[in-house]
Amino acid sequence: MRYRQLFDQWNNFSELESNWKEDLQLLTKDEKKMEDAFYRDLEFGTGGMRGEIGAGTNRINTYTVRKATTGLASYIKGAGAEAMERGVVIAYDSRRYSPEFAQEAANTLASNGIKAYLFNEPRTTPQLSFSVRHLHAFMGIVITASHNPPEYNGYKVYGEDGAQLNLEDAEVVIQHVNDAGDAIHIDQRNPDKKLVIQLDEIMDQAYMDALKTVQENGEFASSSDLKVVFTPLHGASGKTVKRILSEVGYEHISYVEEQMEPNGDFPTVESPNPEEQSAFEYAIQYGEKNGADILIAVDPDGDRVGIAVKTASKYELLTGNQSGAILIEYLLSQRKAKGNIPANGRVFKTIVTSDLGRVIAEYYGVSTEDVLTGFKFIGEKIKKYEETKEFEFLFGYEESYGYLIKNFARDKDAVQSVLAIIEAASYYKKQGKTLLDVLSQLYERHGFYLEGLRSVTKKGVSGANSIQNLLEQVRVNRITEVAGITVLSQEDYLHSVRTFTDGRETEEIFLPKSNVIKYFLADGSWVCVRPSGTEPKVKYYFGVLSGSEAESSKKLKALQDDFSLKMNRYLEE
């Protein structure tokens, strides 16, 4: 068995550090875990790599980081001496081994004659994106696993525009990584320490200055009586958010002290995911004590943000779609009032994000463009339209709590979002409204849009096969109805084709290929199925529209139950 052979190679490797040796000893007691750790190389995909921390070819550790960075270095050297001199910016979040993995990446680059700019403390993913652009670097790396559980870490790669690599460039990097050889036998020469440059306060101040441009009405800060509770959930954003809110003048901010310091064990939360109610447990306690109007939580690498709003009896969490709709409404209404909405302005969202944002944008005369799931595709559009001047970026978002307001960063930016959310909430509070009141008005104006997500986790070799089988089966066995509602059309993004049930000819979809299928139903609802790109999950997305909350809720549950049942049959085969 190949996984056994690889285990023996690692176990007999004389230079293996003691911590990874200890991991190997644990694997000898569990054959299934040993197989999972060695049955393949940790996949380096179009978004980089993410996996459980530990010894093994299918784990993230100093050796798999070294291999990934060796491949990246080969790619950069192929781009020439200027690319090597421009170098790579490296940031990391609060996760276990993040500093060590970042240093390993910097040393590997320096060993290959490539300059590496290294932050010496945790920084957010959007600050990494900004810094690549600000330093005119050739690439960027951030060590993070976003909101995954503590046992995970990851490695994301950014291009010179500050966005995650586009698919074409990513495929070339992937090939270089695959060609880098056996992770534990990659020659690590002594790095040229002069090529590793520590980033300091100057870079932080540059990012602060850019953040201040997010404000539509900066004067609101000093006069705002909005009470806010903020938590970074033990992640990288705490210091940055606290500084920017102080510099712009907000005074009534309470910080969840137990969660302000970076800590990769995330000791006070079940999951450091602002999409989940449990992540707000401490913030709710602070909010109830201080009478806060809103609570804000940011994930470990500072790119996703969740909001909870005070009601008469509790704090109600907004979904990512709802927060995005409110931000679009606030930002566009303010720009319209000032007469500065450009004629070619455009909002960007993903194919699994609510259409409420689209109709709000249309209300203000702004067009919307759908992209595949993943903020890299929004970054790609920003770059394209900067070059062609066809459209001007106004806002980008996805249902999974990620928003970008100003494109000095090219990935979702929770710090920008915190500023905009607090400003919007302050503005509406002066009018006697909460963010929930604003949301209700949007529903009254545009219809009651409601969205849902269900996901199934399938770990290991068998899990990956089950998910692949699911997508293959639904392509062969066409779904014609969901919960009794007829399917009008199906979009298959892997084969770039749109098919109809009424006999119309198929149409080509002009988006990058992705293993995703979306169904459009006769009543205006939609359903989408896609494997997660970062976790061993398959996800089912749902969107409905009706005239009332009760009707939309009933319809959503029916779609979720029926579609999940249909899909899970294939997972069990």
N, C-alpha and C positions, 0 to 999 in steps of 0.2 A: 504494500500500500504506500502510495507516494507521500501521503501526509506523515506517515511514520518515518520515512527516509529523511524528510525535511526536519522533522522534530529531532532526529538523531544528529543531523548536521549542526543545528543550533545548539543542541545540548553538548556537543563535543567541541564547539568553537571556544578556543582558549581565552579569547579576548572579550567574551560576553560579560557584561556588567552583572554584578550580584543581584540587582533587583530583577533583571530579566531571567536570570538563573532561577530565582525563587519562583517566578511565574511558571517556568517549565516544570519545576518539581510538582507544582499543584496540578498541572495537566496530566501527569502520570497517574493520577488518582481518578481521572474522568476521561474515558476514551472519546466520548462524544465531543467534549470541549476541545480535546487535542485535535480531533479531526477538523472542527470548525476553525481552529487557530492556524491550521496549515493546509487546508484542502485547496486553497488558491492564494494568489497574491492579492493583497488589499487593493481593490479596484481604484485606479486613478481615472476618474471620469471627466466629463466636460466641466464639472464644477470643482475639480480637485478630488480629495479623498476624505472619508470620514469613517471611523470605526472604533471598536472597543480598544482601550489602552491595554497593552500587554505584549508578551513575547509571542512571536509567530509571524509568518508571512501575511496572514490575514488580520493582523492587528496593527494599530499605529504605535510606533516606538521609535527610538532614535535611528534605527536601521532603515525602517521603511520611509522615514522622513529624509534620511540621507539619500536613499535611492530616488525618491521623488525629486529632490533638489538637484541631484546629479543629472537627471533627465532634463530638468528645467535649465540647468547650466549649459548643457549641450545645445539646447534650443537657442539660448541667448548667444552663445559663442558663434552659432551659425548665422546670427544676425549681424555679426561684425564687431569691430573694436569699439565703435561708438556706443553700441548697446551695452557692452561690458562696462564701459566707463560710466554711462548713465546709471546703471545698476538697478538694484531691487530694494524696495522698502519692505521691512518686515515688522509686523505687529502681532500681538498675541493677547488673548483674553485671560480670564481668571482660572481656567481649567487646570487640572492636574497635569504636570509636565509641560504646560504651555511655554514657560520660560526656557526650559531645556530644549524643546523642539525648535523654538525660534532661534536659539543660539546654534543648534546643530545646522539649521538651514543657512545661517549667516556664515558659519565656518566652512560649509561645503561650497558655497558660492565663492568665498575668498580663496579657497584651495584651488578653484578653477579660474582665478584671476578676475573675478567679477566683484564690483563694489556692492556692499550691502549696508543699507541704512537700517539700524536696529533700534526700536524703542526699548527703553530700559525698564519700563513698567507697563502694566496692562493698558491698552488703548482700544477704542472701539473699531469695529470693521469700517464704518463710514469715515473715521479719521484716517484709516489706512488708505482708503480710496482717495480722499482729499490730498493726502501727502504724496501719493504717486504723482498726481497732477502738479502739485505745488513745486515738487523737487525736479520735475521733468524726468522722472525715473523711467526706465524701460519696462519694469514690471513691479508687481507687488505680491506679497504673501501674507496671509493672516492665519494664525494658528487658532482655530476655534471649532467647536461643534455646536454653535448656536445654542438652542434651548434643549439639546439632548440630555439624557441623564448623566450623572457624574462619571460613569465608567467610559464615556466617549470623549474623543477629541478628533480634530480634523485639520485639514490643510487646504486652503483656498487660494487660487491664483488669479491675479488681476493683470490686465494689459496696461499699456501706457496711457490710455484714456481714463484710467481709474475704474473701469468696469470689469466685471468678471470676463474672462476670455470668451470671445465668440466661438461658435462651434467649429469653424474652420481652423482657427489657430489652436484651439484646444485639442483637436484631433492630432495635430502635428506634435504638440507637447506630449500627448499621451503616448505617441509612438516613441519619442525620445525616452520617456520614462520606462516603457516596456523594454527598450533596448539597453537599459542601464545595467542589467545583469543582476546577479544574486545579491540581495540586500546586505548580507553579513560579510560579503567578500569584496565590497566596493572599496577601492584604495582611497583612504582619507589622508591625503598629504597634509603637512602642517600648513594651516591657513596663514595667509599674509595678513597679520593683524591690522596693518595700515588700511586695509580695504574694508574693515568693519567700522562703521561710523555710528556712534551713539547719537540718537536724536534727543533734543532737549526742549527747553521752555520756548525757544523761538518757534518751533513747529506747533506747539500748543497755542501760542498766541495767534499765529496765522489762521488756525482753524477757528479760534474764538472770533476773530474779526470777520471771517466768512459767515459764521453762524448769525451774527447780528443782522446780516442782510435778509434773513428769513422774515423778519418782522414786517408786517404790513402797516401796523400802527404802533410804533415803538413807544409812543407816549402813554400807552395803556399801562405799562409796567409800573411806573411810579405811583399811579393813582388807583391801581387795582386793589380791591379788597377780597379777591378770590382766595379762598383757603385751599391749599393743595398739599397732599401727601405724596411723596416720591420714594420709590425704591428701585435700586438697580439689581435686586435679587442676587447679591453677592458677585455681580459681574463687573465689567470694565467701565461702565458709564458713570458711576457715582460721582467721581471727582470732577469730571467734565461738566455734567449737568449742574452740579452745585455751583461751579464757578460761573457758568454762563448765566444762570438765573440771577446770581448775585450781581454780575457785571451789568446786566440790562435793567436791574432795579426792582425785581419782584421781592416782596418782603414776607408774605404770609405763606412760606413754604416750610413744611415739616418733613424731615428725612427719617426714614426707618433706620435708626442707628444700628440695629442688630444685623442689617443686611447691606450696609454701605461699603464695608471692606471687601475686596475681592477674595473669594474663597471657593476653590474648585470642588469642594465637598458639598456645597450648597446646604449647610446644616439645618437651616430653618424652614426649608420648603420641600414639599414632596417632589416637585419638578420646577425648575427655573423657567417656566414657560408662561408668559403673560396672557396666553390664550385661555389659561385654566383658572377657575375660581380659587383653587387652593393656593396659587401663587400670591393672592391678595390677602391672605390671612392676617399677616402682621400689619399690612397697610390699613386694613379695615379697623383693626384695633386702634391704630393711631388716628384714623379718621373719626371714629366715634368719640374718642377722647377730645379731639381738637375741633370737632364740628366742621370737618373739611367738606368742601363742595365737590371736589373730584379727587380720585386716587389715580396715580400713574405708576405703572411697573414696566421696566425695560429688561429685555433678556440679556444673558451674559455677555454677548459681544456687541450689544448696543445698536442693533439694527431693527429690532421689532419692539413695538410699544403697545401696551394694553391700557384701557381706561375704564374706571368705574365711576358712576355718577350717583350722588346722594339723592335718595327719594325720601318720602315721609317715614318709611319703615326700615330701609336697608340701603346698601350700595349695589347698584345694578351695573353689571359689566356690559360694555358695548362689544359687539363683534367687530372684527377687522373691517368688514364691509360697511358697517354703520359708522365707525370712526372715519373711514375714508370718505363717505358721503358728506359727513359734517364738515370735514376739512375742505372738500371741494366747494361746498356751499359757502363757507366763510371766505375762502381765498378769492373765489370768483366774484362774489358779491362785493367785496371790498375793492377789487380791481375795476369792476364795472362802475362803482360809485366814483372812482377817480378817473374813469374814462381811459384806462390803460390796458384793456384786454386787446391783445393783438388780433388782427383779422385772421391770421394763420395759426392762432394758438391751438394747442392740442393737449388732451389728457390721455395718458396711457394706462392700461390695466391688463391683467391677464385673462385668459379665456375662462377661468373658473371664478372670476371676481364678479360681484353683483352688477347688474345693468342699471341699478339706481344711480351710480356715479355717472353713467353715460347720459341719462335723461336730465340730470342736474346740469351737466356741462352743456347739453343742447339748449337748455333753458336760457343759458347765458351766451348762446351763440358760439360755443366752443365744440369742436369735433373730438371724437374719442377713437383710439385705435387699440385693438386687442392684440396681445402677443401671447406666446406660449408661457406656461408657468415657469417662473424663475426670473429674478430681477435682472439677470444678465441681458435678457431680451429687451427690456426697457432701456438699459444702458446702451445697447446696440442701436436702438432707434434714435436716442439722443445724439449719438455720434453721427449717424447717417444724416439727420436733418440739420445738424450744425453745418455739415458740408454742403448740402443741397439748398439750404435756406427755404425748403418747401413748407416746413412747419416749425413753430416755436414751442419748445417744451414749457408746459405750465404746471403739470403735476403728474406723478406716476405712483401707482400703488397696486397691491395685491391683497387678496382676502386674508392672507396669513399675517396680518398686522404689520405690514411693511409699507412705508410711505417715503417719498422723496419730493421735496418742495422746491429747492434750488439745486441746480445741477453742478455745483462746485464739487459735490461728491457724485459718484455714479453707481452707488448702491443704496438701498433703502437706509434711511438715516433716522434713528430714533431720537437723536438729540435735536435735530431740526424739528422733528414732529412734536417733541415736548414743548418747545418754544411756541409752535403754532397752535397746539391744543390749548395751552394756558392762555394765550392771547385771545383765541376764539371764545373760550369759556368766560374770560374777563369781559369781553365785549357784550356777550349775550346776558351776562349777569347784570350789567348796567341797564339792560332792557327788561329785567325781571324774568329772564328765561334761563333754564338749565339746558345742557346739551340734549337731554331727553326731550325737552320741549321743542327744540329745533328739529330733532329727528321726527317727532310727531307731525310737525308742520310739513316736512319733506314728504312724508307718507301721504298726507292729505292732498298735497299738490300733485304728486306723481304716481300714487298707487302704493299698495303695501307689498314691497319687495321683501322676501324672506329667503335666507339661504341656510344650508346645513352641510355638515361634513361627517362622514363615518369612515373609519379606517380599520383595517385588520392587519395585525402584526403576524408575520410568518418568518421566523428566524431560520438561519442555517441553510444548508444545501437544499433540503426538501422544501423549505419555505420559498426560496428563490425560484425553484422549479414550479411550485404551485401557482405563484403569481404570474409567471410566464405562460403557464397553461391557461390561466384565466383569460388573459388578453388574446391568446390564440383562439380559444373557444368562442369568445363573443364575436370574433371576426367571421368565423365559420357559421355560427348559429345566430343569425341576425335577430336582434330584439325588435319586435314590432309594436309593443305596448309596455307601459310601466304603470302599474296600479290602475289598469283599465283605460289609460289615456294613450291615444295613438301616437306613435313616433312618426313625425313628418319627414325628418332628415337625420342623417348621421354624418359626422365629420370624423374621419380617420386621419390623424395627423402623422401617423407613421407612413401611410401610403399617399398622403397629400391629396385625398379625394373626399368630395362631399357627394353623398348619394341621397336620393329622394324616394319616398314610398308611393308617389303619385305618378310615376312613369317618366318624370323629367330626366333629361340626360345628366350624367354626373358632371361635376365641376371640379376644377383643380383648386387646391388650397395653397396659397402662396405664403407659407410659413415654413420654418425649418422642420425637418422630420423629428417626430417624438412619439413614443409609444403610448399614445393617448387617444381615447375615443369619447366623443361628445354627442349626446342625443338631444334633439329639439322636439318637443311634444306639441300636440295640437292646441293646448290651452295656453301656450306661451311659456310653459315651464321648460327646464332643461336639466339634464343629468350628465355627469362626466365621470369617467373612470381612468385612473392613471396610477402607475407604481410610483412610490416616493423615490426621489433621486438621492436622498440622504439617509433613509432609514429602511429597515426591512418590512415595509408596509405597502399595502395597496389602498388607495384612497378613492372614496366615492363622494362626489360633490353634487349638490342639488341647489336649484334656484327656482322659486315660484313667484307669481304675481297675482294678486286679487284685490278686491276692494276693502278688505278688512283683515285685521290681525287674526281673528278666529278662523276665518276661511283659509288664510295662507298657512296658518299653523297646522290645520287639519290636512290640507293638501300636502304639505311638506312631510309630515309623518307617514302618510300613505305611500308617497314616493320612496322615502328612505327604507321603509320596511320591505316593500315589494322588491325594489332594486337590490337591496342587500341580500335578500333571500335568493334571488336569481344568481347573483355573483358568487355567493358563498358555496353554492352547489358545485361550481367549477373548482373552487379552492379545495374542496374536499375530495375531488376525484384522484 
